[in-house]
Amino acid sequence: MPIVHVDLAERSYDIHVAKGAIQSADKLIAQAGLSGRRAALVTDESVSNLHASLVCRVLDEASISHSVHHVPAGEGSKSMQMAETICREMILAGHDRKSFVIALGGGVIGDLAGFVASIFYRGVPFVQMPTTIVSQVDSSVGGKTGVNVAEGKNLIGCFHQPRLVIIDSDTLATLPDREFHQGFAEMIKHGAIRDAAMLDEIAALDPQSRDIPADLIARNIAIKSRIVESDEQEINGTRALLNFGHTIGHGIEAAVPYGELLHGEAISLGIRAALFLSQRHAGLPAESSQKILSLLQRFSLPLVLPPHITTDIVMEKLSRDKKFSGGQIHFVVLNALGKAKVVDTVSLPELREAIDQLRSPLPDMP
């Protein structure tokens, strides 16, 4: 079982990656120092039907008392109202500051349950059990928790590191095609910013196969973990590299109703825009840009902006993004594959231009 250690002093934790890893959850929970605590399992209705019974059986066999809290599937559940609902359910179920939270699901559940854990009785431990590629290689690692408001995604939240992350690659077998493919946007992003050789490994995968090697998942996690270790709370700018494709991508995602574009689909569009600006501001060779675009296409990710999403609404949404500091645009670009940096030279007109060029069809690529 590949193990990635995240070294954050007293907030350090291990990430365990393997097929069937959930079946070892009882032992891993004990190793993480959570024995004797009650658990509050937070999941959505779709994931519950697929995986909650296995988790509950493992907890029962280990005599870990637990309650189960369901939320509707989808981004709409990532709200202050739902966080309050879960907290109140936990209180009524008898949980207190000696309890811990288990987040079983994708990025929405991880962010929501992690936020609940950060505020319940002023903070209790939580365990991530991510079930999608996006959550396994990205959102379950790093301690960002939060909920959305009408003005934008993730604008209310805090840093609250998990005590443990358990990644069972078997859960990927149950994902619908769209949900499965969107996760590759984050994997491709990791290769683009830190590990050019990994792009070739991703290219060698069968886009229709759900059998993603545990070592490849762990390699992605290691990239994010090393960046988080060096800049846990986005103070020195290193963690900002993880935002490659996300500034415009988040603006696009926020510009449409929840579910119209999945996170990875919006990030794919954001990556295309970031590559356009990387060629202009960092000298990224056109063939390097083309390699990433070809990979995104290979995993059925969109690269042309739907015509009903206006540039004005995307600009309005991204102006509220946390990546804008005091009105200053901090934008992540690539010098070369595997090498990223943050620049402050991108202007608002150039952002508009980058969004506008997303409306143009891509030239034929090999």
C-alpha positions as CSV (number, residue, x, y, z in Angstrom):
1,M,0.0,0.0,0.0
2,P,1.7,3.3,-1.1
3,I,1.8,5.7,1.8
4,V,2.4,9.5,1.3
5,H,3.3,11.3,4.5
6,V,2.3,15.0,4.8
7,D,4.8,16.6,7.1
8,L,3.1,19.5,8.9
9,A,4.6,19.2,12.4
10,E,1.8,18.5,14.9
11,R,-0.7,18.5,12.0
12,S,1.1,15.7,10.0
13,Y,-0.8,12.8,8.6
14,D,-0.5,9.8,6.3
15,I,-2.3,9.1,3.1
16,H,-2.9,5.4,2.3
17,V,-3.6,4.4,-1.3
18,A,-4.6,0.9,-2.4
19,K,-7.3,-1.2,-4.0
20,G,-9.6,-2.2,-1.2
21,A,-8.1,0.3,1.3
22,I,-11.5,0.9,3.0
23,Q,-11.4,-2.7,4.3
24,S,-8.4,-1.7,6.4
25,A,-10.0,1.5,7.7
26,D,-10.4,0.2,11.3
27,K,-6.6,-0.5,11.6
28,L,-5.7,2.8,10.0
29,I,-8.1,4.8,12.2
30,A,-6.5,3.1,15.2
31,Q,-3.0,4.0,14.0
32,A,-4.1,7.6,13.6
33,G,-4.9,7.8,17.3
34,L,-8.7,7.9,16.9
35,S,-9.5,4.7,18.8
36,G,-12.3,5.1,21.4
37,R,-13.9,8.0,19.6
38,R,-17.4,8.0,18.1
39,A,-17.6,8.7,14.3
40,A,-20.0,10.8,12.3
41,L,-20.0,9.5,8.7
42,V,-21.0,12.2,6.3
43,T,-21.8,11.1,2.7
44,D,-24.2,11.9,-0.1
45,E,-27.1,9.8,-1.2
46,S,-25.4,8.5,-4.3
47,V,-22.2,7.4,-2.6
48,S,-24.0,6.0,0.3
49,N,-25.8,3.5,-1.9
50,L,-22.4,2.3,-3.2
51,H,-19.9,2.4,-0.4
52,A,-21.5,3.4,3.0
53,S,-22.5,-0.2,3.9
54,L,-18.9,-1.4,3.6
55,V,-17.6,1.5,5.7
56,C,-20.2,0.9,8.4
57,R,-19.5,-2.8,8.4
58,V,-15.8,-2.2,9.0
59,L,-16.6,0.3,11.8
60,D,-19.0,-2.2,13.4
61,E,-16.5,-5.0,13.3
62,A,-14.0,-2.6,15.0
63,S,-16.7,-1.6,17.6
64,I,-16.4,2.0,16.5
65,S,-19.8,3.6,17.3
66,H,-21.0,5.8,14.5
67,S,-23.9,7.7,13.0
68,V,-24.5,8.4,9.3
69,H,-25.5,11.8,7.9
70,H,-26.7,12.1,4.3
71,V,-26.8,15.1,2.1
72,P,-28.2,15.5,-1.4
73,A,-25.6,14.8,-4.1
74,G,-24.2,17.8,-5.9
75,E,-22.5,21.1,-5.4
76,G,-25.6,22.7,-4.0
77,S,-25.0,20.8,-0.7
78,K,-21.8,22.8,-0.1
79,S,-23.6,25.5,1.9
80,M,-23.7,27.1,5.3
81,Q,-27.2,25.8,5.7
82,M,-26.1,22.2,5.1
83,A,-23.1,22.6,7.5
84,E,-25.5,23.8,10.2
85,T,-27.9,20.9,9.5
86,I,-25.1,18.3,9.9
87,C,-23.8,19.9,13.1
88,R,-27.3,19.9,14.6
89,E,-27.8,16.2,13.5
90,M,-24.5,15.4,15.2
91,I,-25.5,17.1,18.4
92,L,-28.8,15.2,18.4
93,A,-26.9,12.0,17.8
94,G,-24.9,12.5,21.0
95,H,-21.6,13.6,19.4
96,D,-19.2,15.9,21.3
97,R,-15.6,17.1,21.1
98,K,-14.4,13.6,21.5
99,S,-16.0,12.5,18.3
100,F,-14.5,12.6,14.8
101,V,-15.9,13.0,11.3
102,I,-15.5,10.7,8.3
103,A,-15.9,12.3,4.8
104,L,-17.0,9.6,2.4
105,G,-17.5,10.9,-1.1
106,G,-16.1,13.4,-3.7
107,G,-14.8,16.9,-3.3
108,V,-18.1,18.4,-2.2
109,I,-18.4,16.0,0.7
110,G,-14.7,16.4,1.6
111,D,-15.0,20.2,1.7
112,L,-18.3,20.2,3.5
113,A,-17.5,17.5,6.1
114,G,-14.1,19.0,6.7
115,F,-15.7,22.4,7.3
116,V,-18.2,20.8,9.7
117,A,-15.3,19.1,11.6
118,S,-13.4,22.4,11.8
119,I,-16.4,24.2,13.5
120,F,-18.1,21.4,15.5
121,Y,-17.3,22.0,19.2
122,R,-14.6,24.4,17.9
123,G,-12.9,21.6,15.9
124,V,-12.7,17.8,15.9
125,P,-10.5,15.4,13.9
126,F,-11.7,14.1,10.5
127,V,-10.8,11.3,8.1
128,Q,-11.0,11.7,4.4
129,M,-12.3,8.7,2.3
130,P,-12.4,10.2,-1.2
131,T,-14.2,8.3,-3.9
132,T,-13.5,10.3,-7.1
133,I,-10.3,11.1,-9.0
134,V,-10.6,14.8,-8.3
135,S,-10.9,14.2,-4.6
136,Q,-8.3,11.5,-4.4
137,V,-5.5,13.4,-6.2
138,D,-6.5,16.9,-5.1
139,S,-9.2,18.1,-2.8
140,S,-8.7,15.5,0.0
141,V,-5.1,16.6,0.5
142,G,-4.0,19.9,2.0
143,G,-6.6,20.8,4.6
144,K,-8.7,23.3,2.6
145,T,-12.4,23.1,3.8
146,G,-15.3,25.3,3.0
147,V,-18.7,26.0,1.5
148,N,-20.0,28.1,-1.3
149,V,-22.1,31.3,-1.4
150,A,-24.0,33.0,-4.2
151,E,-21.0,35.2,-4.9
152,G,-18.6,32.3,-5.5
153,K,-17.1,28.9,-4.6
154,N,-15.2,28.2,-1.4
155,L,-15.4,31.8,-0.2
156,I,-16.2,30.7,3.4
157,G,-14.0,28.1,5.0
158,C,-10.8,27.5,6.8
159,F,-7.7,25.3,6.9
160,H,-8.3,22.1,8.9
161,Q,-6.0,19.2,8.1
162,P,-7.4,15.7,8.1
163,R,-6.0,13.2,10.7
164,L,-5.9,10.5,8.0
165,V,-6.7,10.0,4.3
166,I,-7.8,6.6,3.0
167,I,-7.9,6.3,-0.8
168,D,-9.5,3.1,-2.1
169,S,-9.0,3.0,-5.9
170,D,-11.8,0.4,-6.2
171,T,-14.3,3.2,-5.7
172,L,-13.4,4.6,-9.1
173,A,-15.1,1.6,-10.8
174,T,-18.5,3.0,-9.8
175,L,-18.1,6.5,-11.3
176,P,-20.1,7.7,-14.4
177,D,-17.9,8.5,-17.4
178,R,-18.2,12.3,-17.0
179,E,-17.3,12.1,-13.3
180,F,-14.4,9.8,-14.0
181,H,-12.9,11.8,-16.8
182,Q,-13.1,15.2,-15.1
183,G,-10.5,14.0,-12.6
184,F,-7.8,13.8,-15.2
185,A,-7.8,17.6,-15.5
186,E,-6.3,17.7,-12.0
187,M,-3.8,14.9,-12.8
188,I,-2.7,16.7,-16.0
189,K,-2.4,19.9,-14.0
190,H,0.0,18.2,-11.6
191,G,2.2,16.9,-14.4
192,A,2.1,20.3,-16.1
193,I,3.4,22.2,-13.0
194,R,5.8,19.7,-11.4
195,D,6.3,16.4,-13.2
196,A,6.5,16.5,-17.0
197,A,7.3,12.8,-17.2
198,M,4.0,11.9,-15.5
199,L,2.2,13.4,-18.5
200,D,3.5,10.5,-20.6
201,E,2.2,8.0,-18.0
202,I,-1.2,9.6,-18.1
203,A,-1.1,9.5,-21.9
204,A,-0.5,5.7,-21.8
205,L,-3.7,5.1,-19.8
206,D,-6.8,3.7,-21.4
207,P,-9.4,6.5,-21.0
208,Q,-12.1,3.8,-20.7
209,S,-10.4,1.8,-18.0
210,R,-11.2,2.4,-14.4
211,D,-8.0,0.6,-13.3
212,I,-5.8,3.6,-12.3
213,P,-2.5,2.4,-10.7
214,A,-2.3,3.2,-7.0
215,D,1.3,4.3,-7.6
216,L,0.1,7.0,-10.1
217,I,-2.5,8.3,-7.7
218,A,0.2,8.4,-5.0
219,R,2.6,10.2,-7.3
220,N,-0.1,12.9,-7.8
221,I,-0.7,13.2,-4.1
222,A,3.0,13.5,-3.4
223,I,3.2,16.5,-5.8
224,K,0.5,18.3,-3.9
225,S,1.7,17.2,-0.5
226,R,5.2,18.6,-1.1
227,I,3.7,22.0,-2.2
228,V,1.4,22.1,0.8
229,E,4.2,21.3,3.2
230,S,6.1,24.3,1.9
231,D,3.2,26.7,2.0
232,E,0.3,25.3,4.1
233,Q,-1.8,28.4,4.3
234,E,-0.8,30.2,1.0
235,I,1.5,32.7,2.6
236,N,4.7,32.5,0.6
237,G,3.1,31.9,-2.8
238,T,4.3,28.3,-3.5
239,R,0.9,26.8,-3.0
240,A,-0.5,29.1,-5.6
241,L,1.1,26.9,-8.2
242,L,-1.7,24.5,-7.6
243,N,-4.1,27.1,-9.1
244,F,-2.8,26.5,-12.6
245,G,-5.9,26.7,-14.8
246,H,-8.1,27.5,-11.8
247,T,-8.4,31.3,-11.9
248,I,-10.4,31.4,-15.2
249,G,-11.6,27.9,-14.6
250,H,-13.3,28.8,-11.3
251,G,-14.8,31.9,-13.0
252,I,-16.3,29.6,-15.7
253,E,-17.6,27.1,-13.1
254,A,-19.2,29.9,-11.1
255,A,-20.8,31.4,-14.2
256,V,-23.3,28.5,-14.8
257,P,-25.8,26.7,-12.6
258,Y,-24.3,23.9,-10.4
259,G,-23.8,20.7,-12.4
260,E,-23.8,22.3,-15.9
261,L,-20.0,22.0,-15.9
262,L,-18.2,19.7,-13.5
263,H,-15.2,21.1,-11.7
264,G,-12.6,19.3,-13.9
265,E,-14.5,20.3,-17.1
266,A,-14.3,24.0,-16.1
267,I,-10.6,23.5,-15.1
268,S,-9.9,22.0,-18.5
269,L,-11.1,25.2,-20.1
270,G,-9.1,27.2,-17.6
271,I,-6.0,25.3,-18.5
272,R,-6.4,26.1,-22.2
273,A,-6.7,29.8,-21.2
274,A,-3.6,29.5,-19.0
275,L,-1.6,27.9,-21.8
276,F,-2.5,30.8,-24.1
277,L,-1.2,33.2,-21.4
278,S,1.8,31.0,-20.7
279,Q,3.0,31.3,-24.3
280,R,2.7,35.1,-24.1
281,H,4.1,35.7,-20.6
282,A,6.5,32.8,-20.0
283,G,7.6,31.7,-23.4
284,L,5.9,28.3,-23.2
285,P,6.7,26.5,-26.6
286,A,3.6,25.9,-28.7
287,E,4.3,22.2,-28.9
288,S,4.3,21.9,-25.1
289,S,0.9,23.6,-25.0
290,Q,-0.4,21.3,-27.7
291,K,0.7,18.2,-25.7
292,I,-1.4,19.2,-22.8
293,L,-4.4,20.1,-24.9
294,S,-4.1,16.7,-26.7
295,L,-4.1,15.0,-23.3
296,L,-7.2,16.9,-22.2
297,Q,-9.0,15.9,-25.4
298,R,-7.9,12.3,-24.9
299,F,-10.0,12.2,-21.6
300,S,-13.0,13.8,-23.2
301,L,-12.6,17.1,-21.4
302,P,-14.0,20.3,-23.0
303,L,-11.8,22.9,-24.6
304,V,-14.3,25.2,-26.2
305,L,-16.4,27.5,-24.1
306,P,-20.2,27.1,-24.6
307,P,-21.5,30.3,-26.4
308,H,-24.1,31.1,-23.7
309,I,-21.3,31.7,-21.1
310,T,-20.4,35.3,-21.6
311,T,-17.0,36.8,-21.0
312,D,-18.5,39.5,-18.8
313,I,-20.1,37.0,-16.4
314,V,-16.8,35.0,-16.2
315,M,-14.8,38.2,-15.5
316,E,-17.3,39.2,-12.8
317,K,-17.1,35.8,-11.1
318,L,-13.3,35.5,-11.2
319,S,-12.9,39.1,-9.8
320,R,-14.2,37.7,-6.5
321,D,-11.8,34.8,-6.5
322,K,-9.4,34.4,-3.6
323,K,-6.5,34.5,-6.2
324,F,-7.0,38.3,-6.5
325,S,-5.2,40.0,-3.7
326,G,-5.9,43.7,-3.2
327,G,-7.0,43.9,-6.9
328,Q,-3.7,42.5,-8.0
329,I,-3.9,39.6,-10.4
330,H,-1.6,36.7,-9.5
331,F,-1.7,34.2,-12.4
332,V,0.0,30.8,-12.8
333,V,1.8,30.2,-16.0
334,L,4.2,27.6,-17.4
335,N,7.8,28.2,-18.5
336,A,8.0,24.6,-19.7
337,L,6.3,21.4,-19.0
338,G,6.8,20.6,-15.3
339,K,7.8,24.2,-14.5
340,A,5.3,26.8,-13.2
341,K,5.5,30.2,-11.8
342,V,3.2,33.0,-10.6
343,V,3.3,36.3,-12.5
344,D,1.6,39.6,-11.9
345,T,2.0,40.9,-15.4
346,V,-1.3,39.6,-16.8
347,S,-3.7,42.5,-17.3
348,L,-7.5,42.5,-17.2
349,P,-7.8,42.9,-20.9
350,E,-5.6,39.9,-21.4
351,L,-7.8,37.9,-19.1
352,R,-10.7,38.8,-21.3
353,E,-8.7,37.9,-24.4
354,A,-7.9,34.5,-22.9
355,I,-11.5,33.8,-22.2
356,D,-12.6,35.0,-25.7
357,Q,-10.1,32.7,-27.4
358,L,-11.8,29.8,-25.7
359,R,-14.7,30.2,-28.2
360,S,-12.4,29.3,-31.1
361,P,-12.3,25.7,-32.1
362,L,-8.9,24.0,-31.7
363,P,-6.8,23.3,-34.8
364,D,-6.5,19.7,-35.7
365,M,-4.0,18.0,-33.4
366,P,-2.2,14.6,-33.8
